[in-house]
Amino acid sequence: MHEVAVYDTKPYDKEYLSKAEGAESITWRFHEFRLNAETASTSNGSTVVCPFVNDQLDQVCIEKLAENGIELIALRCAGYNNVDLKAAKTCNLSVTRVPAYSPHAVAEHAVGLLLTLNRRIHRAYNRVREHNFALNGLVGFDLNGKTVGIIGTGKIGKIAACIFRGFDMRVLAYDPYPSEEWAEENRVEYADLNALLAQSDIISLHVPLLRDNVHMINAETIRCMKSGVFLINTSRGKLIDTKALIEGLKHGQLGGVALDVYEEEEGIFFEDHSESVLQDDELSRLLTFPNVLITSHQAFLTKEALNEIARVTVGNIHRLATDQAFLPETQVA
């Protein structure tokens, strides 16, 4: 039986991990604080740690985990940019993830953000609750006939593209490794990045965070976009340079921005700060714009996704217990 230390735990993590098939044979230790070099000592006595997106597993943290006898880092998320993989390999720690818990959940949230922002549904909701039924300032635009640019056509990007096609939109796509057959079947046009930026009325990001795409949306790329473009990001916060984003909003180059992620979200997202002063000046500035909509990294948060996260995570832990090889898609190189 393995003892697993789970970090950055929320009530839904406990619920879904505890009821997953095979979970009854695991001893769970749920921690609400995050895993990092300072908290790594709390893994003592466990053989597995289960971190989330904002836990920081740098070299020092991983070395401490190895000293405590940890054998597996079982990420319960798709991204692994917060893990020093070289240090993990040196310390002989396996690293697994949940590569595709529900691509539909994230793609649908991206579309939901666009619809809400464009038609000012969030603002209308607040007005009506105050018995204000005026329509001033709630004018949106038809999606039909507009051009949407999908940056990244992995599982999530493909689903988002197909949803947008359902609105009779023209869909442009950019990906270093295009899926030409899929594009032809779904009437999606691949284009180079500059052409996509220049022609799109809406741009939606669906790429993982890599070393070479940090701040891929920056002052230069924003200048290349069509004036008044709507930008959606449900991928990773560091894909966007926040300073450049704010300038683009101030000068009207960006007509609307919808974010489910933020580049400095650690310590802010997933937490209740309603009784304190927000210390992040750039996030505070973004929240003042009437054409900015922000959700707190919740695109993944559906019953189906939580079930899949728990199922794959528990499966990865059991493969360690039985000395089975990890599935290729869950093993992080």
C-alpha positions as CSV (number, residue, x, y, z in Angstrom):
1,M,0.0,0.0,0.0
2,H,1.3,3.4,-1.0
3,E,1.1,6.5,1.1
4,V,0.4,9.6,-1.1
5,A,0.9,13.2,0.0
6,V,-1.5,15.4,-2.0
7,Y,-0.7,19.1,-2.2
8,D,-2.7,22.3,-2.9
9,T,-5.8,20.2,-2.0
10,K,-9.3,21.5,-2.5
11,P,-12.5,19.8,-1.4
12,Y,-13.2,18.4,-4.8
13,D,-9.7,16.9,-4.9
14,K,-10.5,14.9,-1.8
15,E,-13.9,13.8,-3.0
16,Y,-12.8,12.6,-6.5
17,L,-9.4,11.1,-5.6
18,S,-10.9,9.2,-2.6
19,K,-13.7,7.6,-4.6
20,A,-11.7,6.7,-7.7
21,E,-11.4,3.0,-8.5
22,G,-8.5,1.5,-6.5
23,A,-8.3,4.5,-4.2
24,E,-9.3,2.5,-1.2
25,S,-5.9,0.7,-1.2
26,I,-4.0,4.0,-0.9
27,T,-3.4,6.0,2.2
28,W,-4.0,9.6,1.4
29,R,-2.5,12.6,3.2
30,F,-4.2,15.7,2.0
31,H,-2.4,19.1,2.4
32,E,-4.0,22.4,1.6
33,F,-0.6,24.2,1.3
34,R,1.5,24.0,-1.8
35,L,4.6,21.8,-2.4
36,N,7.9,23.6,-2.7
37,A,11.4,23.5,-1.3
38,E,10.2,24.8,2.1
39,T,7.3,22.3,2.4
40,A,9.0,19.2,0.9
41,S,9.8,17.9,4.4
42,T,6.1,17.1,4.8
43,S,6.4,14.3,2.3
44,N,8.4,12.2,4.8
45,G,6.7,8.8,5.2
46,S,5.1,8.9,1.8
47,T,6.3,7.2,-1.4
48,V,4.3,9.4,-3.8
49,V,3.6,13.1,-4.0
50,C,0.6,14.4,-5.9
51,P,1.2,18.1,-6.9
52,F,-1.0,20.5,-9.0
53,V,-0.2,23.3,-11.4
54,N,1.1,25.9,-8.9
55,D,3.3,23.7,-6.8
56,Q,7.0,24.4,-7.5
57,L,9.2,21.3,-7.8
58,D,12.6,22.8,-8.5
59,Q,15.9,21.1,-8.0
60,V,16.1,21.7,-4.2
61,C,12.5,20.5,-3.7
62,I,13.1,17.4,-5.7
63,E,16.3,16.5,-3.9
64,K,14.4,16.8,-0.6
65,L,11.7,14.6,-1.9
66,A,14.3,12.0,-2.9
67,E,15.9,12.1,0.5
68,N,12.4,11.4,2.0
69,G,12.0,8.3,0.0
70,I,9.6,9.6,-2.7
71,E,9.6,7.4,-5.8
72,L,6.9,9.0,-7.9
73,I,5.7,12.6,-8.7
74,A,2.1,12.0,-9.8
75,L,1.0,15.3,-11.3
76,R,-2.8,15.6,-11.4
77,C,-2.6,18.1,-14.3
78,A,-1.5,18.1,-17.9
79,G,1.3,20.7,-17.7
80,Y,4.7,19.9,-16.2
81,N,6.6,23.2,-16.7
82,N,6.7,23.5,-12.9
83,V,8.8,20.4,-12.5
84,D,12.6,20.3,-12.9
85,L,12.7,17.1,-15.0
86,K,16.5,17.0,-15.2
87,A,16.7,17.0,-11.4
88,A,13.9,14.3,-11.2
89,K,15.9,12.0,-13.6
90,T,19.1,12.6,-11.6
91,C,17.3,11.6,-8.4
92,N,15.6,8.6,-10.1
93,L,12.1,9.9,-9.5
94,S,9.4,9.0,-12.0
95,V,7.1,11.8,-13.1
96,T,3.6,11.2,-14.5
97,R,0.8,13.5,-15.5
98,V,-2.8,13.5,-16.7
99,P,-2.4,14.5,-20.3
100,A,-6.0,14.9,-21.4
101,Y,-8.5,14.9,-18.6
102,S,-11.3,16.6,-20.6
103,P,-10.3,18.6,-23.6
104,H,-14.0,19.4,-24.1
105,A,-14.2,21.1,-20.7
106,V,-11.4,23.5,-21.6
107,A,-12.5,24.2,-25.1
108,E,-16.1,24.8,-24.0
109,H,-14.9,27.2,-21.3
110,A,-12.9,29.2,-23.9
111,V,-16.1,29.5,-26.0
112,G,-18.1,30.4,-22.9
113,L,-15.7,33.2,-22.0
114,L,-16.0,34.6,-25.5
115,L,-19.8,34.5,-25.5
116,T,-20.0,36.1,-22.1
117,L,-17.5,38.9,-22.9
118,N,-18.9,39.7,-26.3
119,R,-22.5,39.8,-25.3
120,R,-21.7,41.4,-21.9
121,I,-23.6,38.6,-20.1
122,H,-21.7,39.1,-16.8
123,R,-22.5,42.8,-16.8
124,A,-26.2,42.3,-17.7
125,Y,-26.5,39.7,-14.9
126,N,-25.3,42.2,-12.4
127,R,-27.5,44.9,-13.7
128,V,-30.7,42.9,-13.6
129,R,-30.0,41.8,-10.0
130,E,-30.1,45.5,-9.2
131,H,-33.4,45.9,-11.2
132,N,-31.6,47.8,-13.9
133,F,-33.0,46.6,-17.2
134,A,-31.3,49.2,-19.4
135,L,-29.4,47.9,-22.5
136,N,-26.9,50.7,-22.8
137,G,-23.4,49.4,-23.2
138,L,-24.4,45.8,-23.8
139,V,-23.9,45.8,-27.6
140,G,-22.0,42.8,-28.9
141,F,-21.4,41.3,-32.4
142,D,-22.5,38.2,-34.3
143,L,-19.9,35.5,-34.3
144,N,-21.4,34.3,-37.6
145,G,-19.1,35.2,-40.5
146,K,-16.2,36.3,-38.3
147,T,-12.7,34.8,-38.4
148,V,-11.3,33.1,-35.3
149,G,-7.6,32.2,-35.0
150,I,-6.8,29.0,-33.1
151,I,-3.2,28.9,-32.0
152,G,-2.4,25.3,-31.2
153,T,-4.4,22.4,-32.7
154,G,-3.9,19.7,-30.1
155,K,-6.9,18.0,-28.6
156,I,-8.3,21.1,-27.0
157,G,-7.6,23.4,-30.0
158,K,-9.2,21.0,-32.4
159,I,-12.4,20.8,-30.3
160,A,-12.5,24.6,-29.9
161,A,-12.1,25.0,-33.7
162,C,-15.0,22.6,-34.3
163,I,-17.2,24.5,-31.9
164,F,-16.4,27.8,-33.6
165,R,-17.2,26.2,-37.0
166,G,-20.7,25.5,-35.5
167,F,-21.2,29.3,-35.4
168,D,-20.4,29.4,-39.1
169,M,-17.2,31.2,-38.5
170,R,-14.1,31.0,-40.6
171,V,-11.4,29.2,-38.6
172,L,-7.7,29.8,-39.1
173,A,-5.2,27.7,-37.3
174,Y,-1.5,27.8,-36.5
175,D,0.5,24.9,-35.3
176,P,4.2,23.9,-36.0
177,Y,2.8,20.4,-36.6
178,P,-0.4,20.8,-38.6
179,S,-3.0,18.1,-38.9
180,E,-3.9,18.6,-42.6
181,E,-6.3,15.8,-42.9
182,W,-8.3,16.9,-39.8
183,A,-8.3,20.5,-41.2
184,E,-9.7,19.4,-44.5
185,E,-12.4,17.4,-42.9
186,N,-13.5,20.2,-40.6
187,R,-13.0,23.2,-43.1
188,V,-10.2,24.7,-41.0
189,E,-7.5,26.7,-42.8
190,Y,-3.9,26.5,-41.6
191,A,-1.9,29.7,-41.9
192,D,1.4,31.1,-40.6
193,L,1.2,33.0,-37.3
194,N,1.5,36.4,-38.8
195,A,-1.3,35.8,-41.2
196,L,-3.5,34.5,-38.4
197,L,-2.8,37.5,-36.2
198,A,-3.6,39.9,-39.0
199,Q,-6.8,38.3,-40.2
200,S,-8.5,37.1,-37.0
201,D,-11.3,38.9,-35.2
202,I,-10.9,36.5,-32.3
203,I,-7.7,34.7,-31.2
204,S,-7.8,31.7,-28.8
205,L,-4.6,30.2,-27.3
206,H,-4.4,26.4,-27.0
207,V,-0.7,25.6,-26.6
208,P,1.4,24.2,-23.7
209,L,4.0,26.5,-22.1
210,L,7.4,25.8,-23.5
211,R,10.7,27.6,-23.2
212,D,10.4,29.0,-26.7
213,N,6.8,30.4,-26.4
214,V,7.0,32.3,-23.1
215,H,5.3,35.7,-23.9
216,M,4.4,34.6,-27.4
217,I,1.8,37.3,-27.2
218,N,3.8,40.4,-26.6
219,A,3.9,44.1,-27.8
220,E,5.1,43.1,-31.3
221,T,2.6,40.4,-31.9
222,I,-0.2,42.5,-30.5
223,R,0.7,45.3,-33.0
224,C,0.3,42.7,-35.8
225,M,-3.3,41.9,-34.7
226,K,-6.4,43.4,-36.3
227,S,-7.5,46.4,-34.3
228,G,-10.3,45.5,-31.9
229,V,-9.4,41.8,-31.8
230,F,-10.7,39.7,-28.9
231,L,-8.1,37.5,-27.2
232,I,-8.8,34.4,-25.2
233,N,-6.4,32.4,-23.1
234,T,-7.3,29.1,-21.3
235,S,-3.8,27.6,-21.7
236,R,-1.0,29.0,-19.6
237,G,-0.6,32.5,-18.2
238,K,3.0,33.1,-19.2
239,L,2.1,32.8,-22.9
240,I,1.0,36.5,-22.6
241,D,3.1,39.5,-21.6
242,T,0.8,41.2,-19.2
243,K,2.4,44.6,-19.5
244,A,1.9,44.5,-23.3
245,L,-1.6,43.2,-22.8
246,I,-2.5,46.2,-20.7
247,E,-1.0,48.6,-23.2
248,G,-2.9,46.9,-26.0
249,L,-6.1,47.4,-24.0
250,K,-5.4,51.0,-23.2
251,H,-4.8,52.0,-26.8
252,G,-7.8,50.0,-28.2
253,Q,-5.7,47.5,-30.2
254,L,-7.4,44.8,-28.1
255,G,-11.2,45.0,-28.1
256,G,-11.7,42.4,-25.4
257,V,-9.6,40.0,-23.4
258,A,-10.9,36.8,-21.6
259,L,-8.4,35.0,-19.4
260,D,-8.7,31.8,-17.3
261,V,-5.0,31.9,-16.6
262,Y,-2.5,34.6,-15.5
263,E,1.2,34.7,-15.6
264,E,1.6,35.5,-11.9
265,E,-1.4,33.5,-10.7
266,E,0.5,31.5,-8.1
267,G,-0.6,32.5,-4.6
268,I,-3.7,34.3,-6.1
269,F,-5.8,31.9,-8.1
270,F,-7.6,29.1,-6.2
271,E,-7.6,31.2,-3.1
272,D,-10.1,33.6,-1.4
273,H,-8.6,37.1,-1.2
274,S,-12.0,38.9,-0.7
275,E,-11.0,40.2,2.7
276,S,-7.5,41.5,1.7
277,V,-5.9,44.0,-0.7
278,L,-4.7,42.4,-3.9
279,Q,-1.0,42.9,-4.0
280,D,-0.6,42.3,-7.8
281,D,-0.7,45.7,-9.4
282,E,-1.0,44.3,-13.0
283,L,-3.9,42.0,-12.2
284,S,-5.6,44.8,-10.3
285,R,-5.2,47.0,-13.4
286,L,-6.7,44.3,-15.6
287,L,-9.7,44.0,-13.4
288,T,-10.5,47.7,-13.9
289,F,-11.1,47.3,-17.7
290,P,-14.8,46.8,-18.6
291,N,-13.8,44.7,-21.6
292,V,-11.7,42.2,-19.6
293,L,-13.2,39.0,-18.2
294,I,-11.1,36.8,-15.8
295,T,-11.9,33.4,-14.3
296,S,-9.6,31.7,-11.8
297,H,-8.1,28.8,-13.7
298,Q,-11.4,26.9,-13.7
299,A,-11.6,25.7,-17.4
300,F,-10.9,22.2,-16.3
301,L,-13.5,22.1,-13.5
302,T,-16.2,19.7,-14.7
303,K,-17.3,16.4,-13.1
304,E,-16.0,14.5,-16.1
305,A,-12.6,16.1,-15.9
306,L,-12.3,15.5,-12.1
307,N,-13.3,11.9,-12.6
308,E,-10.6,11.4,-15.3
309,I,-7.9,13.2,-13.3
310,A,-8.6,10.9,-10.3
311,R,-8.8,7.8,-12.5
312,V,-5.5,8.4,-14.3
313,T,-3.7,9.6,-11.1
314,V,-4.7,6.6,-9.1
315,G,-3.8,4.3,-12.1
316,N,-0.3,5.8,-12.2
317,I,0.2,5.2,-8.5
318,H,-0.9,1.6,-8.8
319,R,1.5,1.0,-11.7
320,L,4.3,2.1,-9.4
321,A,3.1,-0.3,-6.7
322,T,3.0,-3.3,-9.2
323,D,6.3,-2.3,-11.0
324,Q,4.4,-1.8,-14.2
325,A,5.6,0.5,-16.9
326,F,3.7,3.8,-17.1
327,L,1.6,4.4,-20.1
328,P,3.5,6.5,-22.7
329,E,1.1,9.4,-22.6
330,T,1.2,9.7,-18.8
331,Q,5.0,9.3,-18.4
332,V,6.8,12.6,-18.5
333,A,10.1,12.3,-20.4
